[in-house]
Amino acid sequence: MPGKILVAVDGSDAGARALAFAHARARQDGGSLMLVHVLEWSPYTFLTKEELEERHARRKQELARAEAAIIAPLAAKYEGQGVGIETAIKYGHVTETICDVATEIGATEIVTGRTGNSGVMSRVFGSVAGTLAQIAPVPCTIVP
Amino acid sequence: MTSIFTRFGAAVAAFVATTAALGSAAQAQGIDETVNQIFLASTGWFVNFIFAPIPGTGFSWIVAWLVIAASVFTLYFGFIQFRVWRHSIQLVSGKYSDPNDAGEVSHFQALATALSGTVGLGNIAGVAVAVTIGGAGATFWMILAGLLGMASKFTECTLGVKYRNEYPDGTVSGGPMYYITKGFAERGLPGGKPLAVLFAIFCVLGSLGGGNMFQSNQAHQQLTGVLGQYPGWITGVVFAAIVFAVIIGGLKSIAQVTERVVPLMGVLYVGTALIILVMYYDRIGWAFGQIFDGAFTGNGIAGGMIGALIQGFRRAAFSNEAGVGSAAIAHSAVRTKEPITEGFVSLLEPFIDTVVICTMTALVIIITGQLTTDAATGLYVLGENGQIVTASGATGVGLTSAAFGAALPWFPYVLVVAVLLFAFSTMISWSYYGLKAWTYLFGEGRKQEITFKVIFCIFVVIGAAASLGPVIDFSDAAIFAMAVVNIVGLYFLMPVVKRELNSYLERLESGAIKRFK
């Protein structure tokens, strides 16, 4: 299935494995990749006065850090191998934002890794991969 | 970490020494009295000036000043508070927020933070003061002042965002000092700088008065109500130590926790008030009757209708700070392409603060029968000081506590926690406003900041030790002095807001302002 594959990454090894998998698929089918990293953020939280004042500066730092530590190294690894790679860093609720981006860019598939938190933790807090599997607007592949 | 604790310890020692030095008598109560006397002697002239009556009337000029300003803004912007509230709510809920701007301060966050600075003891203790002096009728004027105040808040917060300073590191500073200087310069008006400096001076005083001493004073009163009598300076020193830890020691986590718990407390407070109203549902009609009757007759309070009006307006202004200029400092941090949207959002503040929360407090006090009336005449029973005699004998926060306690005996304990948290969050907010004014006057820098913060902590102790009368007078006077300067600025700059408003409303109508959700 050619087209654009959205790869959701979080800087973990699982994310790297998901990208490797998606890259192989895209290369085989002549598709391209959209690498997305989401910073968890809610506009309905409460901030102190100092946090309000520093927010814009902090956002710039956070974006720069995510680009340097997560997105750039992954993109660099697969550069020049014949598969087009676009990247995006977003703020928002992680799974909802991934789904929004997928719809917006017309992705044909979402690929993500899973960290493998088993049992209680994921039952209580839910997991990104699990939620994606349930609400993704396009086929979703979870790479272990 | 150790350095924080060393500084912390040193500070506590310093405060104890300062407070001890203020009183020559070894008696703890003696310290409180001495603080009270020195305080009264040094602030009396300022208070007398601010509350001076208009010659030939009993009406203080400052109250007239606030009422006229709020009415002028309401008329000038064509009853803006009633025209745009629906759009305000849409803005707060994020319907017009571009998803690509996610991660910046949202309208909701700016509103919540500004509210946690204004929702405080003004809503709990201030209202109690208003009804003991002005009777139930003061509530009517308070609500009216809240509704009119929405227009003042709208004007100042729009200007706060429009004329803020943005620094290369991405941080922002805004507020009346900045819009008065920059706005006046832009319109070619003289006198911007001196006015801004005057505002900053009053803002520092206001932060020490209403934003600090009044809070620690009422927190102490509430604590003694539950724990029994003990000297005020003890509460002061403990409070000062915690405030010190946050604003100087950098223990941000305390401020963050407070910021998250205060909204919950606010909801709990209003929720409980609603439950009490349901419990006394058969008296709600009577209570509103008292409010309307008292508003125009005074029901026998000292000063009659005018007395009720003055109290209502005074306490409303003190509670929602509309026209004072403080909220403009908090709101200016929002990153929006349209300054006017921040004005729309901020006008919800006086509504929530005064029309909802203050009214709840007043209703609970009235409905539980705290204000004693003469059975024969139906008029209030007045004490020697001209105030209405309350059922429990308490005033200020004690009265609110007694009113809630009359319906729900356990609530005064919850109220202690709420009062302490409200007092604390208001202090932290005002330490920020005061600091902004201070650095505007003396320049940005670590030394300047520390100086102000230490002074701020010392005033926490003074506030807790002094008695309510002088503290509340000085607090009001300082906050109203801010309003004097700020409103002069608003009058000159309101055409700027009008331009922004018309342009925005046109684009909203034509669909040029995009809705995202």
Contacts between the chains, C-beta under 8 A, distances in Angstrom:
chain1	res1	chain2	res2	distance
A	39	B	103	6.7
A	41	B	102	5.8
A	41	B	103	5.3
A	43	B	94	5.5
A	43	B	97	6.8
A	43	B	102	7.1
A	43	B	106	3.4
A	43	B	107	8.0
A	43	B	108	5.6
A	43	B	109	6.6
A	44	B	106	7.4
A	44	B	108	5.3
A	44	B	109	7.7
A	45	B	109	6.8
A	46	B	109	7.0
A	46	B	112	5.2
A	46	B	113	7.0
A	46	B	116	7.4
A	46	B	259	4.7
A	46	B	260	5.0
A	46	B	262	8.0
A	46	B	263	6.2
A	47	B	105	7.0
A	47	B	109	5.2
A	47	B	112	7.8
A	47	B	113	5.8
A	47	B	259	6.7
A	48	B	113	7.0
A	48	B	252	7.2
A	48	B	255	4.8
A	48	B	256	6.0
A	48	B	259	5.0
A	48	B	428	7.4
A	49	B	113	6.1
A	49	B	117	7.5
A	49	B	330	6.1
A	49	B	333	7.8
A	49	B	428	7.7
A	49	B	429	6.2
A	49	B	432	4.3
A	50	B	252	7.4
A	50	B	255	7.7
A	50	B	432	7.1
A	51	B	256	7.8
A	52	B	105	5.3
A	52	B	109	6.8
A	52	B	110	6.6
A	52	B	113	5.6
A	52	B	330	7.0
A	52	B	333	3.9
A	52	B	334	7.6
A	53	B	171	5.4
A	53	B	172	6.1
A	53	B	173	7.6
A	53	B	333	5.0
A	54	B	170	7.6
A	54	B	171	5.7
A	55	B	104	6.2
A	55	B	105	4.6
A	55	B	333	6.8
A	55	B	335	7.6
A	56	B	104	6.1
A	56	B	105	7.5
A	56	B	170	4.6
A	56	B	171	7.4
A	56	B	172	7.1
A	56	B	335	5.5
A	57	B	169	5.4
A	57	B	170	3.0
A	57	B	171	5.5
A	58	B	170	7.9
A	59	B	103	4.5
A	59	B	104	6.0
A	60	B	170	5.8
A	62	B	103	7.2
A	63	B	103	7.7
A	90	B	99	7.9
A	90	B	102	6.9
A	91	B	102	3.7
A	91	B	103	3.4
A	92	B	99	7.0
A	92	B	102	5.1
A	100	B	99	7.1
